[in-house]
Amino acid sequence: MKWNNIVWKDKEIWLYKFQREIFNLSKMGDMKTVFFIQKQLIEHENAKFLAVRKVTQDNLGKRTAGVDGIFLLTPDERMDLVKNIKIDQHSDKILRVTIPKPNGSVRNLGIPTIRDRAKQCLVKFALEPQYEAFFEPNSYGFRPGRSANDARKAIVKCLQRKPKYVLDADIKGCFDNINHSKLLEKLETFPLLKEQISAWLVAGILSNFQGNATEIIPESGTPQGGIIPPLLANIALHGMEKLISKRGVYIVRYADDFLVLCNEENELLKARQKIEVFLAYMGLELSKEKTKITYTVYLPPKENSGIDFLGFNFVNYKVGIHKSAKDSHGNLTGWMCRNQPSIKSINKHLDNIKNITKMSSGLSQKVLISKLAPVIIGWTRYFAVCNATKTFSFCSMRTFYLLKK
């Protein structure tokens, strides 16, 4: 069999059927059969082929090398990896890469080797449908078939009838501080997978400082940069919604950022206390700098109104009868929720365009368009789902002005 002659559609259908069976059995609570099917899946050639293709062809980080320096495989090398890939409770060392943040700090990424990425993908194929069967409905980050737009719609629905008190929360260093023992305790799977995940959690991290390689053995956290850490983070944070479940109390979570929305401020403070206890058990805490309580009513100046989440701004306006939302009994509430790009998102987008035009001085019109087009199209597609008509007109005018200069 040659790599380029493989019929991927057949293998994808095979994987879908296995994952659907795992999902349905998990819903029924038949974990013994779930574990049996998962063992079959991680040992099957079809799953191994798909895992290798995912990390060498489909994944955005496919050209990022781990500690072995390998980031590109030939078709024959991919076939060899399929033959040799095995869940063996072993982990290669992880390469630490630092990415600068806009605020001047850095984000640490842990890049596994291609072999470990393929193994992680294989484990994710088995575990993800099991947990998707009972993950909470208002968790949207790093989940199949869910997006930032789904989280946006949930917030708009919650705020449509009247304003809310909101806990705008950020978990401090979520991926770096998750308690290993508590996570493994929460992980419901058979020993082989649990031991393999444990090996990944404590894998040595190599950093290069002034040419000297330094190895760090992590005591907590799931290194960002691999395939499995986002799923593990969702498992660690699963249960928050059920914990504060109460009439008039809502939560919308996207990865480690979340909003708690309440009709009454005292209910919001009670929910915050419960969440802080929940997070402390997992070795986590809320960021004091980024976590705040606000009210969603419009108050001038505009930039201080409502809440910002995932690049969107949500704010409630007092309106007349023609624009008012209705409550569950059909009565007019006198309120509406306006959802638009946040001022921070707009400024960041315009700064990006400004930098591109500056760096492209002297280049041909065709080259400049090729640089600007994907940035503008990507940004407008993301925000096309909200009330962005005026924003797009403003950005278009500013872009024209920058190009004219």
C-alpha positions as CSV (number, residue, x, y, z in Angstrom):
1,M,0.0,0.0,0.0
2,K,1.3,3.5,-0.9
3,W,0.5,6.6,1.2
4,N,-0.8,8.5,-1.9
5,N,-3.1,5.7,-2.9
6,I,-5.0,5.4,0.4
7,V,-8.8,5.9,0.3
8,W,-9.2,8.2,3.3
9,K,-13.0,8.4,3.0
10,D,-13.4,4.7,3.9
11,K,-11.1,5.2,7.0
12,E,-13.0,8.3,8.1
13,I,-16.3,6.5,7.9
14,W,-14.9,3.6,9.9
15,L,-13.7,6.1,12.6
16,Y,-17.0,7.9,12.7
17,K,-18.9,4.6,13.3
18,F,-16.6,3.6,16.1
19,Q,-16.8,7.1,17.7
20,R,-20.6,7.1,17.4
21,E,-20.8,3.7,19.2
22,I,-18.6,5.1,22.0
23,F,-20.8,8.2,22.3
24,N,-24.0,6.2,22.4
25,L,-22.7,3.7,25.0
26,S,-21.3,6.5,27.1
27,K,-24.8,8.1,27.1
28,M,-26.2,4.7,28.3
29,G,-23.5,4.4,31.0
30,D,-22.1,1.1,29.7
31,M,-18.5,2.0,30.4
32,K,-17.3,-1.6,30.3
33,T,-18.2,-1.8,26.6
34,V,-16.9,1.7,26.0
35,F,-13.5,0.7,27.2
36,F,-13.5,-2.5,25.1
37,I,-14.3,-0.5,21.9
38,Q,-11.7,2.2,22.8
39,K,-9.0,-0.5,23.1
40,Q,-10.0,-1.8,19.7
41,L,-9.8,1.7,18.3
42,I,-6.3,2.6,19.5
43,E,-4.9,-0.7,18.2
44,H,-6.6,-0.5,14.8
45,E,-4.6,0.4,11.7
46,N,-7.3,2.7,10.3
47,A,-7.1,4.9,13.4
48,K,-3.3,5.0,13.3
49,F,-3.4,6.1,9.6
50,L,-5.8,8.9,10.4
51,A,-3.8,10.0,13.4
52,V,-0.6,10.2,11.4
53,R,-2.3,12.1,8.6
54,K,-3.8,14.5,11.1
55,V,-0.5,15.6,12.6
56,T,1.6,15.5,9.4
57,Q,-0.8,17.0,6.8
58,D,-4.0,18.5,8.3
59,N,-2.9,20.1,11.6
60,L,-1.9,23.8,11.5
61,G,1.2,23.0,13.6
62,K,2.4,20.3,11.2
63,R,5.6,22.3,10.4
64,T,6.6,22.7,14.0
65,A,9.5,20.5,15.2
66,G,9.8,18.9,18.6
67,V,13.0,18.1,20.4
68,D,14.0,15.6,17.7
69,G,14.1,18.5,15.1
70,I,11.7,16.5,12.8
71,F,8.8,18.4,11.3
72,L,8.4,17.0,7.8
73,L,7.9,13.3,6.9
74,T,8.0,11.7,3.5
75,P,5.1,9.3,2.5
76,D,7.4,6.3,3.3
77,E,8.2,7.7,6.7
78,R,4.6,8.3,7.4
79,M,3.9,4.6,6.6
80,D,6.7,3.6,9.0
81,L,5.2,5.8,11.7
82,V,1.8,4.1,11.3
83,K,3.5,0.7,11.8
84,N,5.4,1.8,14.9
85,I,2.9,4.0,16.6
86,K,1.8,2.4,19.9
87,I,0.3,3.5,23.2
88,D,3.1,2.3,25.4
89,Q,3.0,4.6,28.6
90,H,6.1,6.4,27.3
91,S,6.6,10.0,26.4
92,D,9.3,11.8,24.5
93,K,10.6,15.1,25.9
94,I,8.8,18.3,25.0
95,L,10.3,21.4,23.5
96,R,9.4,24.7,25.1
97,V,8.7,27.6,22.7
98,T,7.8,31.1,23.9
99,I,5.3,33.3,22.0
100,P,5.1,37.0,22.9
101,K,1.7,38.4,24.0
102,P,0.4,41.9,23.1
103,N,0.7,42.9,26.8
104,G,4.5,42.2,26.9
105,S,4.3,38.8,28.7
106,V,4.9,35.5,26.9
107,R,2.9,32.3,26.4
108,N,4.8,29.1,26.8
109,L,4.0,26.3,24.3
110,G,5.1,22.7,24.8
111,I,5.8,21.1,21.4
112,P,5.8,17.3,21.4
113,T,7.6,15.2,18.8
114,I,5.6,14.1,15.7
115,R,5.5,10.5,17.2
116,D,3.9,11.8,20.4
117,R,1.5,14.1,18.6
118,A,0.3,11.0,16.6
119,K,-0.1,9.0,19.8
120,Q,-2.0,11.9,21.4
121,C,-4.3,12.1,18.4
122,L,-5.0,8.4,18.7
123,V,-5.9,8.8,22.3
124,K,-8.1,11.8,21.5
125,F,-10.0,9.7,18.9
126,A,-10.9,7.3,21.7
127,L,-11.6,9.7,24.6
128,E,-13.3,12.6,22.9
129,P,-16.6,10.9,22.0
130,Q,-16.8,9.4,25.5
131,Y,-16.7,12.8,27.1
132,E,-18.7,14.6,24.5
133,A,-21.6,12.3,25.7
134,F,-21.8,14.2,29.0
135,F,-19.9,17.5,28.7
136,E,-21.9,20.4,29.8
137,P,-24.0,22.2,27.1
138,N,-22.6,25.7,27.7
139,S,-19.0,24.7,27.2
140,Y,-17.8,25.7,23.7
141,G,-14.0,25.8,23.4
142,F,-12.0,23.0,21.8
143,R,-15.1,20.9,21.1
144,P,-16.1,19.3,17.8
145,G,-19.0,21.0,16.1
146,R,-18.9,24.0,18.4
147,S,-17.4,27.5,17.9
148,A,-17.1,31.0,19.3
149,N,-20.2,31.9,17.4
150,D,-22.2,29.3,19.4
151,A,-21.0,30.9,22.6
152,R,-21.9,34.3,21.2
153,K,-25.4,33.2,20.4
154,A,-25.9,31.7,23.9
155,I,-24.9,35.0,25.5
156,V,-27.2,37.0,23.2
157,K,-30.1,34.7,24.1
158,C,-29.4,35.1,27.8
159,L,-29.2,39.0,27.6
160,Q,-32.0,39.5,25.0
161,R,-34.8,40.1,27.5
162,K,-33.1,42.2,30.2
163,P,-29.6,43.2,31.5
164,K,-27.6,40.9,33.8
165,Y,-24.9,41.2,36.4
166,V,-21.9,39.4,34.9
167,L,-18.8,37.8,36.3
168,D,-16.2,38.2,33.5
169,A,-13.7,35.5,34.6
170,D,-10.3,34.4,33.5
171,I,-8.5,31.4,35.1
172,K,-4.9,32.3,35.9
173,G,-2.5,30.1,34.0
174,C,-5.1,27.4,33.5
175,F,-3.0,25.1,31.3
176,D,0.1,25.6,33.5
177,N,-1.5,24.9,36.9
178,I,-4.0,22.0,36.6
179,N,-3.3,19.6,39.4
180,H,-2.1,16.3,37.9
181,S,-3.4,13.9,40.6
182,K,-6.8,15.6,40.7
183,L,-7.1,15.5,36.9
184,L,-6.1,11.8,36.7
185,E,-8.6,11.1,39.5
186,K,-11.3,12.8,37.4
187,L,-10.3,10.9,34.2
188,E,-12.6,7.9,33.7
189,T,-10.7,5.5,31.5
190,F,-8.9,2.2,31.6
191,P,-5.3,1.9,33.1
192,L,-3.4,1.9,29.8
193,L,-4.7,5.3,28.7
194,K,-4.5,6.8,32.2
195,E,-0.8,5.7,32.5
196,Q,-0.1,7.1,29.0
197,I,-1.7,10.5,29.8
198,S,0.2,10.5,33.1
199,A,3.4,10.0,31.2
200,W,2.6,13.0,29.0
201,L,1.8,15.2,32.0
202,V,5.2,14.6,33.6
203,A,7.3,14.5,30.4
204,G,10.5,16.6,30.7
205,I,10.3,20.0,29.1
206,L,13.5,21.2,27.4
207,S,14.2,25.0,27.2
208,N,17.2,26.5,25.5
209,F,18.7,29.4,27.3
210,Q,21.8,30.9,25.7
211,G,22.7,27.6,24.1
212,N,22.4,25.5,27.3
213,A,19.5,23.0,27.3
214,T,17.6,23.0,30.6
215,E,15.2,20.2,31.5
216,I,12.1,21.0,33.6
217,I,10.0,18.3,35.1
218,P,6.5,19.8,35.5
219,E,4.6,19.3,38.7
220,S,1.3,20.6,37.4
221,G,-0.3,21.7,34.1
222,T,-0.9,20.3,30.6
223,P,1.6,21.9,28.2
224,Q,-0.1,24.0,25.4
225,G,1.0,22.9,22.0
226,G,0.0,19.3,21.9
227,I,-3.2,17.5,20.7
228,I,-4.5,16.2,24.0
229,P,-4.1,19.1,26.4
230,P,-7.3,21.1,25.3
231,L,-9.4,18.0,25.9
232,L,-7.8,17.4,29.3
233,A,-8.4,21.0,30.3
234,N,-12.1,20.6,29.4
235,I,-12.2,17.4,31.5
236,A,-10.6,19.3,34.4
237,L,-13.2,22.2,34.2
238,H,-16.2,19.9,33.6
239,G,-18.7,20.3,36.4
240,M,-18.7,24.1,36.9
241,E,-22.1,24.5,35.2
242,K,-23.8,21.9,37.3
243,L,-22.2,23.3,40.5
244,I,-23.9,26.7,40.1
245,S,-27.0,25.5,38.3
246,K,-29.9,27.6,39.5
247,R,-32.9,29.5,38.0
248,G,-31.6,32.9,36.9
249,V,-27.9,31.8,36.9
250,Y,-26.2,31.1,33.6
251,I,-22.6,30.2,32.6
252,V,-21.0,30.3,29.2
253,R,-17.4,28.9,29.0
254,Y,-14.9,28.9,26.2
255,A,-11.8,27.0,27.2
256,D,-10.4,28.9,30.3
257,D,-12.5,32.1,29.8
258,F,-16.0,32.2,31.0
259,L,-18.9,34.4,31.9
260,V,-21.4,33.9,34.8
261,L,-24.6,35.9,34.2
262,C,-27.2,36.5,37.0
263,N,-30.3,38.6,37.5
264,E,-29.2,39.6,41.0
265,E,-25.7,40.7,42.1
266,N,-25.9,38.7,45.4
267,E,-26.5,35.5,43.5
268,L,-23.5,36.2,41.3
269,L,-21.3,36.6,44.4
270,K,-22.5,33.2,45.7
271,A,-21.8,31.6,42.3
272,R,-18.3,33.1,42.4
273,Q,-17.5,31.6,45.8
274,K,-18.6,28.2,44.6
275,I,-16.5,28.4,41.5
276,E,-13.4,29.5,43.4
277,V,-13.7,26.4,45.7
278,F,-14.1,24.2,42.6
279,L,-11.1,25.7,40.9
280,A,-8.9,25.5,44.1
281,Y,-9.6,21.7,44.2
282,M,-8.1,21.5,40.7
283,G,-5.1,23.7,41.7
284,L,-6.5,26.7,39.9
285,E,-7.6,30.2,40.7
286,L,-9.3,33.2,39.1
287,S,-7.0,36.0,37.8
288,K,-7.4,39.0,40.0
289,E,-6.3,41.4,37.2
290,K,-8.6,40.0,34.5
291,T,-11.7,38.9,36.5
292,K,-14.3,41.6,37.1
293,I,-18.0,42.0,37.8
294,T,-20.0,44.3,35.6
295,Y,-23.6,45.2,34.6
296,T,-24.6,45.0,30.9
297,V,-26.6,48.2,30.7
298,Y,-25.3,50.9,28.3
299,L,-23.4,53.6,30.1
300,P,-21.5,56.3,28.3
301,P,-18.6,56.4,27.4
302,K,-19.3,53.6,25.0
303,E,-16.0,51.7,25.7
304,N,-17.0,51.2,29.4
305,S,-20.4,49.6,28.5
306,G,-21.5,46.0,28.6
307,I,-19.1,43.1,28.5
308,D,-16.4,41.9,26.0
309,F,-16.0,38.2,25.3
310,L,-14.3,36.4,22.4
311,G,-13.8,39.7,20.6
312,F,-17.5,40.6,20.8
313,N,-19.2,43.3,22.9
314,F,-22.6,42.7,24.5
315,V,-24.6,45.6,25.9
316,N,-28.3,46.1,26.8
317,Y,-30.2,49.2,25.7
318,K,-33.5,50.6,26.9
319,V,-35.7,50.8,23.8
320,G,-39.3,51.5,22.7
321,I,-42.1,49.0,21.9
322,H,-41.0,48.5,18.3
323,K,-37.5,47.1,19.2
324,S,-38.2,45.6,22.6
325,A,-37.7,41.9,23.3
326,K,-40.5,39.9,24.9
327,D,-40.5,37.7,28.0
328,S,-41.8,34.1,28.2
329,H,-45.4,35.4,28.5
330,G,-45.2,37.6,25.4
331,N,-44.9,40.9,27.4
332,L,-42.6,43.6,26.2
333,T,-39.5,44.0,28.4
334,G,-38.4,47.4,27.1
335,W,-34.8,46.1,26.5
336,M,-32.7,44.8,23.7
337,C,-29.2,43.3,23.5
338,R,-26.8,44.8,20.9
339,N,-23.9,42.5,19.9
340,Q,-21.0,44.0,17.9
341,P,-17.2,43.8,17.6
342,S,-15.5,45.2,20.7
343,I,-13.5,48.4,20.5
344,K,-10.4,46.4,21.4
345,S,-11.0,44.0,18.5
346,I,-11.5,46.9,16.1
347,N,-8.3,48.7,17.2
348,K,-6.3,45.5,17.0
349,H,-7.5,44.9,13.5
350,L,-6.7,48.4,12.3
351,D,-3.3,48.2,13.9
352,N,-2.7,45.0,12.0
353,I,-3.6,46.6,8.7
354,K,-1.5,49.6,9.5
355,N,1.5,47.4,10.2
356,I,1.0,45.5,7.0
357,T,0.8,48.6,4.9
358,K,3.9,50.1,6.6
359,M,5.9,46.9,6.0
360,S,4.7,46.7,2.4
361,S,5.9,50.1,1.3
362,G,7.3,50.0,-2.2
363,L,5.7,46.6,-3.0
364,S,3.3,46.2,-6.0
365,Q,-0.4,46.6,-5.6
366,K,-0.9,42.9,-6.3
367,V,1.5,41.9,-3.5
368,L,-0.1,44.3,-1.0
369,I,-3.6,43.0,-1.8
370,S,-2.4,39.4,-1.3
371,K,-1.2,40.4,2.2
372,L,-4.2,42.4,3.2
373,A,-7.0,40.2,1.7
374,P,-6.7,37.2,4.0
375,V,-6.5,39.4,7.1
376,I,-9.6,41.5,6.1
377,I,-11.6,38.5,4.9
378,G,-10.9,36.5,8.0
379,W,-11.8,39.3,10.4
380,T,-15.0,40.2,8.6
381,R,-16.1,36.6,8.4
382,Y,-15.6,36.2,12.1
383,F,-17.7,39.3,13.0
384,A,-20.3,39.0,10.1
385,V,-22.6,37.1,12.5
386,C,-23.2,40.2,14.8
387,N,-24.3,43.8,14.3
388,A,-21.2,44.9,12.4
389,T,-22.5,46.9,9.4
390,K,-21.3,50.3,10.8
391,T,-18.1,48.8,12.1
392,F,-17.3,47.3,8.6
393,S,-18.0,50.7,7.0
394,F,-15.7,52.4,9.5
395,C,-12.9,49.9,9.1
396,S,-13.2,50.1,5.3
397,M,-12.9,53.9,5.5
398,R,-9.8,53.7,7.8
399,T,-8.2,51.1,5.5
400,F,-8.8,53.3,2.5
401,Y,-7.2,56.2,4.4
402,L,-4.1,54.1,5.3
403,L,-3.7,52.9,1.7
404,K,-4.0,56.5,0.4
405,K,-1.1,57.6,2.7
